[in-house]
Structure formats: C-alpha cells, structure tokens
Amino acid sequence: MVTDHDHRPGGFDADHCRACAQETGLLHHYHRVQREEDTLRAAQRSAWRARSLATWALCSSGASILLAAIALATN
C-alpha cells in the first residue's frame, strides 16, 4: 500500500497520481471507463447525425409527394 500520498476516501484521480492508481489496480479500470465514455459520446454523435439525416429525408420525401400531387392536379 502506498503511504506517500494521502487521498480522501472516494476522491481519487488516476491522472493525478499514477503510482497510487497502479498499486491499487485502478489505473486499468480508469482507462476502461474513459474508453467506454468515449465510445458512448461517439455513439451519441452518430445517433444525432442519423436522426438529422432521417429528418431531412422525411422532409424531402414529403415535399416530393406534395409536388407530385400538385403535378397530378394541374394536368
């Protein structure tokens, strides 16, 4: 156990004290959590992009149907 550093319970920052994190086995966990958070943010960005593209496709198809109906009505 590391005795050189005093950390309050539950107040641990793996980037601040890598020696403590390595000794307590938290460094691997910290990096895994960081990767999972990065993956989640990337998934949220992809979902937002897909939603905006789907909205655009829905609006353009609605406009196309409206133009087709107008073209049929005028002929």
ChimeraX commands (.cxc) that place a marker at each C-alpha (Angstrom):
marker #1 position 0.00,0.00,0.00 radius 0.5
marker #1 position 1.23,3.45,-0.84 radius 0.5
marker #1 position 1.87,5.61,2.21 radius 0.5
marker #1 position 3.44,8.61,0.49 radius 0.5
marker #1 position 0.13,10.03,-0.69 radius 0.5
marker #1 position -2.94,10.88,1.31 radius 0.5
marker #1 position -6.18,10.77,-0.63 radius 0.5
marker #1 position -9.59,11.23,0.90 radius 0.5
marker #1 position -11.78,8.12,0.51 radius 0.5
marker #1 position -13.59,8.18,-2.81 radius 0.5
marker #1 position -11.61,11.19,-4.00 radius 0.5
marker #1 position -9.12,9.58,-6.32 radius 0.5
marker #1 position -7.85,10.90,-9.64 radius 0.5
marker #1 position -5.86,8.36,-11.62 radius 0.5
marker #1 position -4.32,11.04,-13.84 radius 0.5
marker #1 position -3.03,12.93,-10.81 radius 0.5
marker #1 position -1.36,10.02,-9.07 radius 0.5
marker #1 position -0.49,7.18,-11.43 radius 0.5
marker #1 position 1.68,5.40,-8.86 radius 0.5
marker #1 position -1.26,5.08,-6.47 radius 0.5
marker #1 position -3.56,4.04,-9.28 radius 0.5
marker #1 position -1.15,1.36,-10.47 radius 0.5
marker #1 position -0.67,-0.05,-6.98 radius 0.5
marker #1 position -4.36,-0.16,-6.18 radius 0.5
marker #1 position -5.26,-1.65,-9.56 radius 0.5
marker #1 position -7.43,1.30,-10.52 radius 0.5
marker #1 position -5.43,2.51,-13.50 radius 0.5
marker #1 position -6.75,-0.24,-15.79 radius 0.5
marker #1 position -10.28,0.42,-14.56 radius 0.5
marker #1 position -9.85,4.18,-15.08 radius 0.5
marker #1 position -8.69,3.71,-18.67 radius 0.5
marker #1 position -11.52,1.26,-19.38 radius 0.5
marker #1 position -14.08,3.75,-18.07 radius 0.5
marker #1 position -12.52,6.51,-20.19 radius 0.5
marker #1 position -12.74,4.31,-23.31 radius 0.5
marker #1 position -16.38,3.46,-22.53 radius 0.5
marker #1 position -17.22,7.14,-22.10 radius 0.5
marker #1 position -15.50,7.97,-25.40 radius 0.5
marker #1 position -17.46,5.17,-27.10 radius 0.5
marker #1 position -20.70,6.47,-25.62 radius 0.5
marker #1 position -20.01,10.01,-26.84 radius 0.5
marker #1 position -19.20,8.67,-30.32 radius 0.5
marker #1 position -22.44,6.66,-30.35 radius 0.5
marker #1 position -24.42,9.71,-29.29 radius 0.5
marker #1 position -22.84,11.79,-32.08 radius 0.5
marker #1 position -23.66,9.04,-34.60 radius 0.5
marker #1 position -27.24,8.80,-33.35 radius 0.5
marker #1 position -27.66,12.58,-33.57 radius 0.5
marker #1 position -26.29,12.58,-37.12 radius 0.5
marker #1 position -28.58,9.70,-38.13 radius 0.5
marker #1 position -31.57,11.49,-36.62 radius 0.5
marker #1 position -30.86,14.70,-38.50 radius 0.5
marker #1 position -30.36,12.79,-41.77 radius 0.5
marker #1 position -33.60,10.88,-41.21 radius 0.5
marker #1 position -35.43,14.16,-40.56 radius 0.5
marker #1 position -34.01,15.64,-43.74 radius 0.5
marker #1 position -35.02,12.52,-45.73 radius 0.5
marker #1 position -38.54,12.61,-44.29 radius 0.5
marker #1 position -38.99,16.28,-45.12 radius 0.5
marker #1 position -37.64,15.90,-48.65 radius 0.5
marker #1 position -39.86,12.88,-49.33 radius 0.5
marker #1 position -42.87,14.82,-48.03 radius 0.5
marker #1 position -42.02,17.70,-50.33 radius 0.5
marker #1 position -41.68,15.28,-53.25 radius 0.5
marker #1 position -45.09,13.77,-52.55 radius 0.5
marker #1 position -46.61,17.25,-52.36 radius 0.5
marker #1 position -45.02,18.25,-55.69 radius 0.5
marker #1 position -46.24,15.02,-57.29 radius 0.5
marker #1 position -49.78,15.66,-56.06 radius 0.5
marker #1 position -49.66,19.23,-57.42 radius 0.5
marker #1 position -48.38,17.96,-60.77 radius 0.5
marker #1 position -51.21,15.41,-60.98 radius 0.5
marker #1 position -53.80,18.02,-60.06 radius 0.5
marker #1 position -52.63,20.52,-62.67 radius 0.5
marker #1 position -52.63,18.06,-65.58 radius 0.5
marker link #1:1,2 radius 0.2
marker link #1:2,3 radius 0.2
marker link #1:3,4 radius 0.2
marker link #1:4,5 radius 0.2
marker link #1:5,6 radius 0.2
marker link #1:6,7 radius 0.2
marker link #1:7,8 radius 0.2
marker link #1:8,9 radius 0.2
marker link #1:9,10 radius 0.2
marker link #1:10,11 radius 0.2
marker link #1:11,12 radius 0.2
marker link #1:12,13 radius 0.2
marker link #1:13,14 radius 0.2
marker link #1:14,15 radius 0.2
marker link #1:15,16 radius 0.2
marker link #1:16,17 radius 0.2
marker link #1:17,18 radius 0.2
marker link #1:18,19 radius 0.2
marker link #1:19,20 radius 0.2
marker link #1:20,21 radius 0.2
marker link #1:21,22 radius 0.2
marker link #1:22,23 radius 0.2
marker link #1:23,24 radius 0.2
marker link #1:24,25 radius 0.2
marker link #1:25,26 radius 0.2
marker link #1:26,27 radius 0.2
marker link #1:27,28 radius 0.2
marker link #1:28,29 radius 0.2
marker link #1:29,30 radius 0.2
marker link #1:30,31 radius 0.2
marker link #1:31,32 radius 0.2
marker link #1:32,33 radius 0.2
marker link #1:33,34 radius 0.2
marker link #1:34,35 radius 0.2
marker link #1:35,36 radius 0.2
marker link #1:36,37 radius 0.2
marker link #1:37,38 radius 0.2
marker link #1:38,39 radius 0.2
marker link #1:39,40 radius 0.2
marker link #1:40,41 radius 0.2
marker link #1:41,42 radius 0.2
marker link #1:42,43 radius 0.2
marker link #1:43,44 radius 0.2
marker link #1:44,45 radius 0.2
marker link #1:45,46 radius 0.2
marker link #1:46,47 radius 0.2
marker link #1:47,48 radius 0.2
marker link #1:48,49 radius 0.2
marker link #1:49,50 radius 0.2
marker link #1:50,51 radius 0.2
marker link #1:51,52 radius 0.2
marker link #1:52,53 radius 0.2
marker link #1:53,54 radius 0.2
marker link #1:54,55 radius 0.2
marker link #1:55,56 radius 0.2
marker link #1:56,57 radius 0.2
marker link #1:57,58 radius 0.2
marker link #1:58,59 radius 0.2
marker link #1:59,60 radius 0.2
marker link #1:60,61 radius 0.2
marker link #1:61,62 radius 0.2
marker link #1:62,63 radius 0.2
marker link #1:63,64 radius 0.2
marker link #1:64,65 radius 0.2
marker link #1:65,66 radius 0.2
marker link #1:66,67 radius 0.2
marker link #1:67,68 radius 0.2
marker link #1:68,69 radius 0.2
marker link #1:69,70 radius 0.2
marker link #1:70,71 radius 0.2
marker link #1:71,72 radius 0.2
marker link #1:72,73 radius 0.2
marker link #1:73,74 radius 0.2
marker link #1:74,75 radius 0.2
view
